[in-house]
Amino acid sequence: MTEIRRLRIVGVVDGEWTWTDVVTGQRGRLHRCRADVEVGATVLVEVRAEGTSWRAVRWLDPAPAAPDHAADVDRAPVLVDGAPIVVRDEPAARTPLAPGTIRTVFQGMDGRSTAARDAGASEKVRPAVIVAHEPGSAQVEVSLVYGTNSAVRRSGTGRRIRDWRAAGLRKPSVLASAVEVRAVDDLGPVIGRLTPADRDRLLGD
C-alpha cells in the first residue's frame, strides 16, 4: 500500500534520508534514490513502507529531471600515440543514460514470486543497470539488480556487484545476465553508478 506525503528532509543517517511529515509531524527514514534532493528540501512523494524505512514509488514534486539526451552524444576519443583510450571520469560517463548508471524500473510480479511484504502488488520498484543506449533513442537496454539470496543468484544467472556500497545500493547485490529493453521515459531516478572496475567486469566495456 502506498501513501502520498509531503516530507521535509532533515538529515542523512546510515545512507538514508531522515524526514518529518509536514502535515502530520511523523518522522521516518526514506531510502536515498536521488542525487538532486538535499537536506532541507521539501518534497511531495508517493511512498511505500519497507520494514522500518520507506521507499519512494513516485516523485510528484520535484519531479525527476528529464533525461539529457544531448549530453549522451559521443565525444571525440582521446588519442595516445595515435590510439584511442577510454577516459572513465569524463562527463559523458556521468550522464543519466550512460552504461553503468543505476536507475529504478518497475518489475511485474505474480503470486508465485511475490514476497510476503509485496502480497497483493502487481509490480515493484527494482534497481536496474543501464547496459547500452543509442543517443537520441527512446529505448534503453538494462539488466536488473537482485539481492544475493535471490533465485537469480542461486541459479547462477547473476554476477556479484563487488562495490555495491559505492554504487549506491543498500545491500549486497547481483546483476542479472539477462538484458531487457525499456522505454527511456519509464526509467525512474538515478540511484547510483557502478564503479569503473565493476563496470568493466560486468558490462565488458
Sequence and secondary structure as in RCSB ss.txt:
>XXXX:A:sequence
MTEIRRLRIVGVVDGEWTWTDVVTGQRGRLHRCRADVEVGATVLVEVRAEGTSWRAVRWLDPAPAAPDHAADVDR
APVLVDGAPIVVRDEPAARTPLAPGTIRTVFQGMDGRSTAARDAGASEKVRPAVIVAHEPGSAQVEVSLVYGTNS
AVRRSGTGRRIRDWRAAGLRKPSVLASAVEVRAVDDLGPVIGRLTPADRDRLLGD
>XXXX:A:secstr
 EEEEEEEEEEEETTEEEEEETTT  EEEEE   TT  TT EEEEEEEEETTEEEEEEEEES      GGGGS  
  EEETTEEE  TTSGGGGSTTSTTEEEEEEEE  TTT  GGGTT SEEEEEEEEEE  TT SEEEEEEEEETTS
HHHHTT EEEETTTTTTT SS EEEES  EEEEGGG   EEEE  HHHHHHHH  
